[in-house]
Amino acid sequence: GLLERGERVMIVAAEGVGKTMLARQVAILSGAGVHPFTMQVMRPVRTLFVDLENPERIIRRTSRKIIGNVRHVYDRNANPEAHLWVKPDGINVLKPADRALLEDRIETTRPELLVLGPLYKAFIDPGNRTAEATAIEVAMYLDELRTRFGVALWLEHHAPLGNSLAGRDLRPMGSAVWMRWPEFGYALAPDPTAVGNPTYEVKQWRGPRDARHWPTILKRGERFPFDVVEWSRP
């Protein structure tokens, strides 16, 4: 109920807010047949999470905790169709060799949902063209992937630098191409007045191309990284 095949969502936030943990929750729970926000049982969605930033030991440790809680609550024998490729040094999709590596992973795992990020570590600006031209080439390649493999895309990206978390401009860093490219664009904005577990407002930084039922407020959870506090109106 969030994304259809071929659609794109980009999640933006400042560093340390938890957008990677949110992406991990979406990838693992979807692969286990649990809706990542409602926590209701659903048809499993095969996922591939391409993490381009975090050390593998951290990713696998936090992923094991999520999977352990899925097994405890839903099915002790659950084996999520959630695949992981860790490349903390990043990739460069402007290079044919790195494209081949990514495509090989996709062909091997055959995901319905491709989760990738952070976007700035998916390519290296060659420096001999405008930022707009580089972003267009990257976007065209990602579009090729979703068309060729029939995947939905969940992309993680950073917000531009600011003086504080509260003062950050919560839009995609870099070229304006990213503002108009995805079907859905959301940002995680910390609530400085929240008491207890950190709470985040889920803000739209672009108008959605279709009506969907997304959370509007999330908070850090006990069992899984995030719990939904409030929903948008359907």
C-alpha positions in Angstrom: 0.0 0.0 0.0 3.0 2.3 -0.1 4.8 1.6 -3.4 3.9 -0.1 -6.6 6.3 -1.8 -8.9 8.4 0.7 -10.8 7.8 3.6 -8.4 10.4 5.6 -6.6 10.5 7.1 -3.1 13.4 9.1 -1.7 13.8 9.6 2.1 15.9 12.6 3.2 17.2 13.5 6.6 20.2 14.9 8.4 23.0 12.6 9.6 22.3 10.4 12.5 18.5 10.7 12.4 17.9 7.1 11.4 17.0 7.0 7.7 19.2 3.9 7.2 17.5 2.1 10.2 14.2 3.0 8.7 15.3 1.6 5.3 16.5 -1.6 7.1 13.2 -2.0 8.8 11.3 -1.6 5.5 13.6 -4.1 3.7 13.6 -6.8 6.4 10.0 -6.7 7.5 8.7 -6.6 3.9 10.9 -9.6 3.1 9.4 -11.4 6.2 5.8 -10.7 5.1 5.2 -8.0 7.8 4.1 -4.5 6.8 6.9 -2.3 8.0 4.6 0.3 9.4 1.2 -1.3 10.3 3.0 -4.5 11.5 0.2 -6.6 9.9 1.0 -9.8 8.1 1.1 -9.4 4.4 2.5 -11.2 1.3 6.3 -11.3 1.6 8.1 -8.9 -0.8 11.6 -10.0 -1.9 14.0 -7.1 -1.2 17.6 -6.2 -1.8 19.2 -3.6 0.5 22.4 -2.1 -0.9 24.1 -0.3 1.9 26.9 2.0 0.6 28.0 3.5 3.9 27.9 1.4 7.1 30.3 -1.3 8.2 29.1 -4.8 7.6 29.4 -5.9 11.3 27.0 -3.1 12.4 24.5 -3.8 9.7 24.4 -7.5 10.4 24.1 -7.0 14.1 21.2 -4.7 13.9 19.6 -6.8 11.1 19.8 -9.9 13.3 18.0 -8.0 16.1 15.1 -7.1 13.7 14.9 -10.7 12.4 15.0 -12.1 15.9 12.0 -9.9 16.9 10.1 -11.0 13.7 10.6 -14.6 14.7 9.6 -14.0 18.3 6.4 -12.1 17.4 5.3 -13.7 14.2 7.1 -17.0 13.3 10.0 -18.6 15.0 11.0 -20.2 11.7 10.7 -17.0 9.6 13.5 -16.7 7.0 12.9 -13.2 5.4 13.4 -12.8 1.6 15.6 -9.8 2.5 19.0 -9.8 0.8 21.9 -7.5 1.7 24.9 -6.2 -0.2 27.3 -4.1 1.8 29.7 -1.7 0.0 30.8 0.8 2.6 33.3 2.3 0.1 30.4 3.0 -2.2 30.0 2.3 -5.9 30.0 4.5 -9.0 27.1 3.8 -11.3 28.7 6.1 -13.9 31.2 3.3 -14.5 30.3 0.1 -16.5 32.2 -2.1 -14.1 30.2 -1.0 -11.0 27.0 -1.1 -13.0 27.8 -4.8 -13.7 28.4 -5.5 -10.0 25.0 -4.0 -9.0 23.1 -5.7 -11.9 24.7 -9.0 -11.0 23.3 -8.7 -7.4 19.9 -7.8 -8.7 19.8 -10.6 -11.2 20.9 -13.1 -8.4 18.4 -12.0 -5.8 15.5 -10.9 -8.1 14.1 -8.3 -5.7 10.7 -6.6 -6.0 12.0 -3.7 -3.9 15.5 -2.3 -4.2 16.6 -0.3 -1.2 19.8 1.8 -1.9 21.7 4.5 -0.1 23.0 6.9 0.6 22.6 8.2 -2.9 25.7 10.4 -2.8 27.8 7.2 -2.5 26.3 5.6 -5.5 28.3 7.8 -7.9 31.4 10.0 -8.2 31.1 13.3 -9.9 33.6 13.2 -12.8 34.1 17.0 -12.5 33.9 17.7 -16.2 30.2 18.5 -16.4 27.5 20.2 -14.5 25.9 18.7 -11.4 22.6 18.7 -13.3 24.1 16.6 -16.1 25.6 14.1 -13.7 22.4 13.7 -11.7 20.4 13.2 -14.9 22.7 10.4 -16.0 22.4 8.7 -12.6 18.7 9.1 -12.6 18.4 7.7 -16.1 20.4 4.6 -15.0 18.2 4.1 -11.9 15.2 4.4 -14.2 16.7 1.7 -16.4 17.1 -0.6 -13.5 13.5 -0.2 -12.4 12.2 -0.8 -15.9 14.5 -3.7 -16.7 14.1 -5.6 -13.4 10.5 -4.4 -12.5 11.5 -3.1 -9.1 10.3 -0.4 -6.9 13.1 1.9 -5.6 13.5 3.1 -2.0 16.4 5.6 -1.9 18.1 7.3 1.0 19.7 10.7 0.6 21.2 13.4 2.8 19.8 16.9 3.4 22.0 19.9 2.7 24.3 21.0 5.6 22.8 23.5 8.1 23.6 25.0 11.4 21.5 22.6 13.4 19.1 19.6 13.0 16.2 22.0 13.5 17.6 24.4 10.9 18.3 21.9 8.2 16.7 22.4 4.8 15.0 19.0 4.4 15.2 18.4 0.7 17.6 16.3 -1.3 21.3 17.4 -1.3 22.8 18.4 -4.7 21.0 18.8 -8.0 17.4 19.9 -8.3 16.9 16.8 -10.5 16.2 14.9 -7.3 13.4 17.2 -6.3 11.3 16.4 -9.4 12.4 12.8 -10.1 10.7 10.4 -7.6 7.0 9.7 -7.2 7.3 10.3 -3.5 9.7 12.4 -1.4 9.7 12.4 2.4 12.0 13.9 5.1 12.4 12.9 8.7 12.3 16.0 10.9 13.2 15.5 14.6 10.7 16.9 17.1 12.7 18.8 19.7 9.7 18.9 22.1 9.2 15.1 22.2 9.5 13.4 25.6 10.9 9.9 25.8 12.0 8.1 22.6 13.1 10.4 19.8 10.1 11.4 17.6 10.2 12.5 13.9 7.7 14.3 11.7 7.5 12.7 8.2 7.3 15.7 5.9 6.7 15.8 2.2 9.3 17.8 0.2 7.5 17.2 -3.0 3.9 16.6 -3.9 3.1 12.9 -4.3 2.0 11.6 -7.8 -0.6 9.4 -6.2 -2.6 9.2 -3.0 -1.0 6.8 -0.5 -1.4 6.2 3.2 2.1 7.1 4.7 2.9 7.7 8.3 3.2 11.4 9.3 4.9 10.9 12.7 7.4 8.1 13.7 9.1 7.4 17.0 12.0 5.2 17.9 10.6 1.8 18.9 11.6 -0.9 21.4 11.1 -4.0 19.3 11.7 -2.5 15.8 13.6 0.7 14.9 10.5 2.8 14.4 6.8 2.8 15.5 4.1 4.8 13.8 2.5 7.4 16.0 0.2 9.1 13.4 -0.9 8.4 9.9 -1.9 10.6 7.0 -5.5 10.6 6.0 -6.3 8.1 3.2 
